[in-house]
């Protein structure tokens, strides 16, 4: 007695397998859609561009509301304070520049690149088009901060908590003239897989 399936049963297995393969390939397909860069999208619950933008705007609003910029401007003949953004997200730098309440100078790495370009111009560019050396604007303050994430997971549920801490430091005296913080908490629930 043979345990091999009969031909009609084998054909049925083949058809069922093919249908399963077609159904599975339908689940794997990918579609890409263009959306506005400012649209809020949150697929995974991880830190993303929307979080960065929200935190930057909030921190700049906090720091400028603290009064240090007005005190500096009042004691320096109306001149806006100069800030260098240290280890931090670029969205903070952009938000600070957009307000016009402070001037933002290039970071250390960027300054090195600019100095190299100016040195090259002194030798290779026409005299009337050369950028002058020794004209850099020194920063009075440095804005620095960090991002921390705490994640709590239980089965299909996850809570992600982000905290951004920032401080503005007077470069001459090392005095912190402002300290701020912004928090974001996200709840993520994974749907059950179903056909």
C-alpha distance (Angstrom), angle and dihedral (degrees) to the residues before:
residue distance angle dihedral
X1 . . .
X2 3.77 . .
X3 3.82 123.9 .
X4 3.80 93.5 -158.9
X5 3.82 115.4 116.4
X6 3.76 117.4 -108.1
X7 3.77 119.4 -108.3
X8 3.83 96.9 -99.9
X9 3.82 90.6 51.5
X10 3.83 91.5 47.8
X11 3.81 90.4 51.8
X12 3.79 89.5 50.7
X13 3.83 90.0 53.0
X14 3.80 90.2 49.6
X15 3.82 93.0 50.8
X16 3.82 91.7 46.0
X17 3.81 90.6 49.2
X18 3.79 91.8 49.7
X19 3.81 91.3 49.7
X20 3.79 91.0 49.4
X21 3.80 90.4 50.2
X22 3.82 91.6 50.5
X23 3.82 91.3 48.2
X24 3.81 92.2 48.5
X25 3.80 92.8 48.0
X26 3.82 88.4 53.5
X27 3.81 88.7 58.9
X28 3.78 91.9 52.1
X29 3.80 97.8 52.3
X30 3.80 117.9 116.1
X31 3.77 130.9 -146.8
X32 3.81 124.5 -169.9
X33 3.79 121.3 -155.8
X34 3.80 126.4 -175.8
X35 3.81 114.5 -127.3
X36 3.79 135.3 178.9
X37 3.84 112.4 -78.8
X38 3.81 89.5 -127.9
X39 3.83 94.4 52.0
X40 3.78 114.5 118.5
X41 3.80 108.7 -116.5
X42 3.77 124.2 168.9
X43 3.78 114.9 172.1
X44 3.80 104.1 156.3
X45 3.78 107.6 19.3
X46 3.81 90.1 -115.0
X47 3.81 124.5 130.2
X48 3.80 108.2 -74.8
X49 3.80 144.4 167.3
X50 3.80 93.5 -79.6
X51 3.81 91.5 53.6
X52 3.79 90.7 48.2
X53 3.80 92.5 50.7
X54 3.82 93.8 46.0
X55 3.79 93.0 48.8
X56 3.80 93.2 45.6
X57 3.79 93.2 52.0
X58 3.79 92.4 45.4
X59 3.81 94.6 48.0
X60 3.80 93.6 47.3
X61 3.80 89.9 49.2
X62 3.82 89.2 50.1
X63 3.80 95.1 46.7
X64 3.80 95.3 47.1
X65 3.79 90.8 45.1
X66 3.80 90.1 56.8
X67 3.81 92.0 76.7
X68 3.82 101.2 -124.0
X69 3.83 93.1 114.7
X70 3.82 92.4 51.0
X71 3.82 91.7 47.6
X72 3.80 90.4 50.9
X73 3.82 93.0 46.7
X74 3.82 91.5 47.7
X75 3.81 93.0 51.2
X76 3.83 95.7 42.4
X77 3.80 102.4 53.8
X78 3.82 96.0 -93.8
X79 3.81 94.4 -52.4
X80 3.81 114.1 145.3
X81 3.82 115.8 -120.0
X82 3.79 118.5 -105.3
X83 3.80 119.5 -126.9
X84 3.78 133.4 -172.9
X85 3.80 115.0 -156.7
X86 3.80 110.0 -136.2
X87 3.77 126.2 -172.4
X88 3.76 100.1 -12.1
X89 3.76 145.8 103.6
X90 3.80 118.4 -67.4
X91 3.80 91.4 -129.5
X92 3.82 88.5 70.6
X93 3.79 90.0 54.1
X94 3.81 90.7 48.9
X95 3.80 93.4 47.9
X96 3.81 91.5 49.0
X97 3.81 92.7 50.2
X98 3.81 91.4 46.6
X99 3.82 92.1 58.9
X100 3.81 92.5 57.5
X101 3.81 88.4 -145.7
X102 3.81 92.9 113.6
X103 3.77 138.1 22.2
X104 3.80 116.5 -122.4
X105 3.80 119.0 -150.0
X106 3.80 127.5 -159.0
X107 3.79 120.7 -82.5
X108 3.80 122.0 -108.7
X109 3.80 93.6 -94.2
X110 3.80 92.0 47.1
X111 3.82 91.6 47.9
X112 3.82 90.5 54.6
X113 3.79 90.2 52.7
X114 3.83 91.9 47.7
X115 3.80 91.9 48.6
X116 3.79 89.8 52.8
X117 3.79 90.4 51.3
X118 3.82 92.4 48.7
X119 3.81 91.0 49.5
X120 3.80 90.1 50.2
X121 3.80 90.9 49.9
X122 3.82 91.3 54.0
X123 3.78 88.7 62.7
X124 3.79 103.9 32.0
X125 3.83 110.8 25.3
X126 3.80 129.4 80.1
X127 3.80 111.4 -92.7
X128 3.81 93.8 -118.4
X129 3.83 92.1 55.0
X130 3.81 100.9 43.2
X131 3.80 119.8 116.7
X132 3.80 107.1 -124.3
X133 3.78 118.8 -116.9
X134 3.79 123.5 -129.5
X135 3.82 93.9 35.3
X136 3.79 99.1 108.0
X137 3.76 119.3 134.0
X138 3.79 112.2 -127.4
X139 3.78 119.0 -137.6
X140 3.79 119.1 -120.6
X141 3.81 94.2 -166.0
X142 3.79 137.5 35.3
X143 3.80 121.8 -151.6
X144 3.79 110.7 -152.0
X145 3.76 134.0 167.4
X146 3.74 148.8 145.6
X147 3.78 141.0 -135.3
X148 3.79 123.4 -130.9
X149 3.80 126.5 -171.4
X150 3.78 129.2 -161.9
X151 3.79 119.4 -172.1
X152 3.80 128.6 -165.8
X153 3.81 117.0 -170.8
X154 3.79 131.1 -174.9
X155 3.78 117.2 169.6
X156 3.80 109.2 -60.8
X157 3.82 93.8 -8.7
X158 3.77 126.6 84.7
X159 3.79 134.3 175.7
X160 3.79 117.9 -161.5
X161 3.79 119.4 -167.5
X162 3.80 120.3 -166.1
X163 3.79 123.8 -169.0
X164 3.79 123.8 -173.8
X165 3.79 116.5 -164.8
X166 3.80 119.1 -168.6
X167 3.77 137.1 177.6
X168 3.78 135.2 -172.8
X169 3.79 112.3 -142.9
X170 3.82 128.7 -164.5
X171 3.83 102.6 -127.1
X172 3.79 93.4 -151.9
X173 3.80 98.3 51.6
X174 3.86 102.4 18.4
X175 3.80 86.9 -127.0
X176 3.78 116.7 150.4
X177 3.79 104.3 -129.3
X178 3.80 94.9 -179.8
X179 3.81 137.3 14.8
X180 3.79 121.4 -171.9
X181 3.74 142.2 169.1
X182 3.79 139.4 -163.7
X183 3.81 127.5 -167.6
X184 3.79 133.0 -159.6
X185 3.80 124.5 -173.2
X186 3.81 122.3 -169.1
X187 3.79 129.6 -169.4
X188 3.82 113.9 -155.2
X189 3.79 123.6 -172.7
X190 3.78 120.0 -174.5
X191 3.79 114.5 -142.1
X192 3.77 119.4 -126.1
X193 3.77 113.8 -102.7
X194 3.77 110.7 -109.1
X195 3.78 139.2 160.8
